Amino acid sequence: MNEDMGLKQKYIGVMDLGTTSVRFILFDPKGKVVSCKQKEIGQQYPEPGRVEEKPQEILESLEQVAGDTLKNDPEILDRLIALGICNQRESVMLWDRKDGKPVSRLIVWQDRRTAARCKELVDSGFSSTIKEKTGLAVDPYFSATKIEWLLNNNPIINSPGYGKDIICGTLDSWIIYRLTGNHYTDISNASRTMLFNINDRTWDRELLDIFNIPEAFLPLVKPSLGKDLFGYTGTSSVFKRKIPICCVMGDQQASLFGHRCFSKGQLKCTFGTGSFLVSNTGTERFDSSSGLISTIFYQQEGKMPHYALEGSIYNTGSTLKWLKDNMGLFKSYEAIDKMAEGISYQSRLYLVPALTGLGAPYWDPDAGALLIGFDRSTSPGRIIRAALESAAFRTRDIIKAMETDSGTRLGDIKIDGGVSRSRLFCQILADITGKKIIRSMLEETTSLGIFLGIGLAEGIWKNKKDINIEDKSEVFEPRISKGTRDIIYKNWKRAVGRSREWNRPE
């Protein structure tokens, strides 16, 4: 580690803009978390299938958690040498170029309002073009149809200022704009929009024409990490002085970086609001024939980008939140293991967590959530157990697709995220996938990825091989037989089949 300029006395700040909370994490140069402040943010569901958030609430929450951190020790601000951002991906909004104020809500990645438009694109034969250029499936998950919807449905767009004053971006882009005045995004977030050509690494003219989106409306795309790459915070921001923003990544890419999956073939899965199994495929794009997507992992300034193969599961933690808040099956997440432990694997009771459709490898926005096989003896604990098993079954769906694509059996899986704090879930995951599960004991893996990116940009390490961060983990081995595993998975596939296209209009 480079200890010039007294780096031992300096701090690095990470703004973690999650789906349901905002955090500000302060690291020392050795990767130790000095402070972590968090604030929950609300979601709105104005109509079935729609998920929105208030951008101003997100910004105010960020200012509160960062401000609280800085107020605790006035010297922290002077010792803060760099900042970075990790964010919920695909979520988009509009704002006014003049003052940065939102002119729309944030349409969240889980939102399905454009399902019919996506079907229209598929039926019109655009799937192969979009897949070839972006690596993505045509799905409401990604940003393009959300942006198109905003352009077509926001009354401000038709006002005289459109094209001059109204601009668009993902959440990272808006926060960068509010802090620095720069309309930037990073390449990992751009690759999730369904508008960015991951081969040429530019906004794609043909795709922009399909969705009728002006390029000037979109942010300038930057590499993910580099010295002062995204500009400096302003004196009117919560940071009150010029601090460089050196690293920005979508949350799942940041998590892969935080797990130090720097070699081709290494993979991780984050179990948060949704679940995301991501594998590093190196500096060459790898296309799936089994329903997975190709995306950009990260790019360091002046170097070639790294790519990734990804399988996305839309509802994991959100399924548990639904059981808690809407169904009242438990009062606190700490109760999950106690209520669901000691229950054997079931071959009849299944929960298909298609609360907002099914992602990879099915890509069915019209799938309906399903609880099947219950009877009068079914208890809340059994339903909770079925929810935990559903996350493991969905993970196995994606592992199976990855193994089919690669022609090889995948090895151990590194995991993180809020749901992984359940030891029962980790054991269920090992049992159902048949894999050794390595759970990171670091709760800030995603933010750690941004810290590592900043460290490389700021010269704390000369290269990735020099990174030496303590990482404690816990290992879970499968405990059930292959026969049992295959039987319960076969019945899972039957349940998924019953949920498919359930919400498709007649």
N, C-alpha and C positions, 0 to 999 in steps of 0.2 A: 504494500500500500504506500502510495505517495503521501508523505507527511509534511510536504512543504506548506508554507503559509499557515502553520499551526492548525492543520485540519482537525486535530483532536478536539479543538475548541469550537468547531463549527457544526452547523446543523443543516439538514436537508429536509424540506417539507413536501409532502405528497397530498394532493387533493383527490380523494377517492369519491367519485360521484356515482354511487350505486343506484339500483332501481328503487330501493325503499329507504335508503339512508344516505347521508353525506357525512364523510369523515375527513378530519385533517390529522395526519400522522407525522410526527417529528422523529427523524432518525439521526443518530450520530454517525460519523463516517465508518464505523465498524458494523453498521446495520442493526444496532440495538434501538428498539422503539423507546424513545424518551417520553413521548406523550401521544395519546390517541384520544381525540374528542369526536363524539358522534352525535348526530341528530336525525331522528326519523323524519321522513317526508311522506306526505299523503298522496294517494292515487284517487282519481275520479273515474267513474264508469258511467258516462252519460247515457249510453245505450248498450244493449247486449253486444259484446265483441269489441267495444271501444275501451281503451285504457289511456288516460291522460294524466299529466302532472303539470303543476303550475311552475313555470321557470323562475318566477320571482321568489317563490318559496325555496327553491333549490339554492338560488344565489344568497338569499338571506340566511339560510341554514349554513352555507359554506362560510359566510362572513362571521356568523356566530361562533362556529367551532374553531375557525382560525383565530378570530379575535380573542376567544377565551384562552387559547394556547399562548398567545403573545402577551396577554395581560398578566398571566401567571408569573412571568419573569421578563421584565422590560429588556434585559440583555439578549433575549432570544432573537428579537428582530434584527439586532446588529450582527448577530452571529449566523443568521440564515443566509446561506450562500447560493442556494438554487432551489427551484420548485419544479414539480412535475404533476401530471394529471393522468388518472385512469378513470374510465367512465363507462356507464352502460352504453352499449353500442346500438346502432340502427335508429335510435330515438331522434326525432327531428322537430324543428320549430322554425318560425319566422321571427325576425326582429328588424327594428328600424336602424338603418346605418348611421343616422345622425346622432342618436343618443343611446343606442344599444338596447332600448326597451322592447320587450316581447310584444309581438302583434298576433301571436297565437299561443295556445298551450303547446306543451311538448307532447307529441304523439309517441307513446312508449312502444318499444320493440314488440311487446306482447299484443299490440292492437291488431285486430283482424278486419277492420272496416273495409279494406280494399281486397277482400277475398274474391269478390265477383270480378273485379278488374284483373286480378291475376289469372283467373280462369279464362277470361277473354284473351289475355296475352298468350296463354298456352294454346288455346283453340286457334289462334291466329298464326301459330307456328313460330313464335319468337323464342321459345325455350332454348333451342340449340344455340342461337345467336347470343343470347344473354349468358348461357353457361360457358360458351367458348371465350367470351370477352371478360366476364367477371368471375367465373368459377362458381357462381351461385345458382341455386334453383329459383324459379319464379315463385315467390311466396310473399305474403303481406308482411312477414318478419322483417324484410329488408326495406331500405329507406325510400327507394325510388317512387313506389306507388303512394307512399305517405306524402312525399313532397308534391307529387302530382295532385293529390287530393287537396292539399293546402292551397295550391295555386288555383284550383277550380272552385273552392268553397269558402275562401276567406274574402269578405267584402272589401278589405283594404287593398287587395291586389288590383282591383279595378279602379282604384283612385288614381289621380294624376301623378302621385309619387312612385308608382310601381316602375321597376326597372332602374330607378335611381336611388331610392331610399330603402326599399325592402330587400333584405337578403336572407339567406337560409343556411342552416348547418345542423350538424349533430351537436349533442350537448357540450362536448369538449370544445367545439368551435365557438359556441356562444360564450362560454366561460373565458376562453382565451381573448375573445373580443372585448368582454367587459373588463378584463384585467389589463390588457395591453393596447387595445384599439386595433389589433391585427385580425383580419379575416382569414384565419389559417385553420387547417386540420392536419392530422398526421395520416400517413399512408395506410396504417392498419384500420383506422376508422373509415377512410375513404373507400377501402376495399369492401366494406359492408353495405354500400349504398345501392348496388345494382346499377351504378352509373359509371363506375371507374374500371377502366381496362387494366387488369393486373398483368397483362403481357407488355403493353406499351407504357404502363404506369402514368396514364393521363385520364382526364375526363373524356369519355368516348362520345364523339360527335353523333354517331348513329343512334346510340342509346339516348342521348339528350333529345334528339329529334323524336324518338318514339314516345317519350314522356312529355315532350314540349317544355323542357326546362332550359332556360338560358344559362350558359356557362358562367356568365358574370354574376349570376345569382348565387353561385357556389363558392366555397372557400378555396384558397390556394393550398395545394397539397404539399406537405413537407415530409422529410424523413422522420422517423419516430424519435430519434435521439441525436443530439449534437449540441455543442456549446451555444448558449443563448439563441437557440434555433427558432423559438416561437416568440421572441421579443422579451421585453421587460415589463414588470408590473409598474403601474403608475402611482404617483403620490396620492391620488384620490382613492386608491383601492384600499382594502383592508390591511395591506402590507405596508402602505404609507411610504414606500421608497422603491427604487429600481432594483428588482431582483430578477435574474434570468429564469425563464421557463425553458428547461433543457430536454424534457422527455415527456411525450404524450403517447399513450397506447390505449386501445380498447381494452376493457377489463380482462377478457379471456386471454388475449395475447400477453398482457402484463403478467397474468398468473403463470402462463407457460414460461415466461422470462424469469419470474420469481422462483420457480422450481428449478431453474437453471437447466432447462431442457434445450441445451444449445447444440446437441448432436442430432443428426438425422435419425428419425425413428423413435426418439424419446417422446413420451406423452404424459398428459395429466388430465384429471377431470375435476372441475370445480362444481360443487353442489351448493348453490345458493338459491335465489328466486327460481331460476332454471338451472339446468345442468349442461355443461359443455365439455365434451371430450375432444381434446386438441392434440395433434401430433405434428412435430417438426418434420417437414419434408425437405429441408435444406434449401439451397439457392435455386432449385429447379421446381417449377410447378408440377404437382402430381394430381391428375384428374381421377375422380372416383367413378366407377361403373356401378356402384352399389348404393347410391342415394346420399352420399356425403358431399360436402362442398370444399372447394379449394379457396384459400384466402391468403392474404399476406400476414405473416407473423410480425415482422418488424423490419426496419431498415435503419442502419446507422449512417449518419451523414458521410458521404464520400465512398460508400460501399454498396455492394449489391444487396437487394432485399432477400430476406428469408421467407419461405412460404410455409403454409400449414394445411393439414387436412382436418376438417372439423365435423363433428356431429352435434347438433343442438337439440336439447330437450327443453321445452318451453316452461314446464311446470314441475317444480320439485318442492322447494321451500314454500312456494305459493299454494301448493296443494295442502301442506300442513297448516299454513295460515288460514286457509279456507275451512279446514276441519276445526280449527281453534276458534276463529272469530265468527264464522257464519253458522257452523253446526254446533259449536259449544261442546265438543267432545273432550277437550282438556283445557285447563286454565293457563298453564305455562309450558314452555318447550322442555323444561327440565323434567316434566312428568312423562314425556314420551317413552323413554326407555322402561320406566317402571310399569307403565300400563301395557306395553306391548311385548315385554320380555316373557319368556316361558311359554310362548305360543308357538306351536309347531308349524312348519310350512304347510300351506293348505293347497289342495288341488282344485278347489271349487270357488273360493272367494277371491275376486280380483277387482282392483281399482285401476281403471285406465285414466291417467291424469290429463285428459285432453280438454282442460278448462279453456284453452285458447287454441284448440287444434293440436295436431301432431306434427312435430318437426322431423328431423332426419331419423331413419331413412325413408319415412312414409310421405312426408310433405303433403299432408292432408289438412288444409285449413278448415274443412267442414266436419272433421271428426268430432264426435261428442264425448264428453266425459261420461264414464260408465262405472257403476258399482254393481257387480253381478255375482250371484252365488250366495247371497246372504239369506238367512232364515231367522226364525224367532230366537235362536240361541246366540245370534251374532251380537257381540259386545262392542262398546267403543274401542277397547283395546285391540280387538281383531281388525276393525276398520283402520285404525292407526297403523297396525302391522301391515295391512294390505297396501297402505300408502307408501310406507318405507320400502316394501318389496317392489312396488311399481317403479320407483326410481332406479332400483337395481336391475329390473327387467329392461327398462328403457336403455340403461347403460349397456346391457348385454346386446340389445338390438344393434347398437352402434359398434361395439367391439366386433360383432359378427361381420358387419359390413366392412370394417377396416381390415379384418383378417382376409376377407374375400378379395378385397382390392389388392392387398400386398402379397397374397399367396403364402403368408407366413403367420405363425401363431404369435400373438402379442405377448410381451412379458409383463412385468410388474406394472401396476398403475399407481402413480402418485396422485393423491387427492387433497383437496382443501375445501373451504367454504363452510357456511354455518351449519348445514345439515350434517356434515362430516363430524361435527362435535358429538353426535350420537354414536356411542360405541356399538350399540345394537345395530344401527344402520350399517356401520363399517363391516360388521360381521356378516350381515345379510348380503352386502355387496360382494364380499369375498365368496360366500356360498353360491350365489346365483351366477356370478361371472366365472367362477373357477379360477380366479386370479389372486395372486398375492397383492394385497392392498397396503400401500404405504401412506399413512396419514401424517401430513406435516403437523407438528405441534405449534407451528407459527400461525397465528390467526391472521396475519397481515401479508399473506403470500402475494396477493395482487399488488398491494402497495409496495411490497419489497421489490417486485419486478421493476417498478418505476424508479425506486431508489437505486437499484443496480444500473439502470439505464443512465440515470443522472451521474452516477459514479464514473461510468465509462466516458460520458461526455465531458465531465469536469476533470478527468485525469486522476481520479482516486486510484483507479487501476489502469494499467496500460492496455490490457486486453481481457477477454472473458476468462482466460486460463488463470489469471492472477487473482480472480475473485475468491475470497476465503471467508465465508460467512457460516457461522454455526447454525446447523439446522437439525433439530431433534425431531424424531419421528416415531410412530408406533406402527407395528406390522400386524396385519390380520390375515390368517391363512384359512382356506376353505375347510369346512367341517362336515359337509354333507357329501354323499356319494354322487358320482356322475349320473347314475340312473335317476336318482331323485331330482337332481338339477334339470335333467332333460325332460322329465315328466311335467314338472311345474312350469317350465318354459314353454312346452308345447301347448298347455292349456292357456298360458298367457297370450300366445299368438291367436288362439281362438277368441279370447276376449277382445283383443285389438281389432280383429276382423268384425266383431259385432259393432264396434264404435265407429268404423269407417264411414265417412260421408253422411253421418247422421243428421247434420245441420244443413245439408245441401238443399237449396230451395227446390220444391217440386216443379 
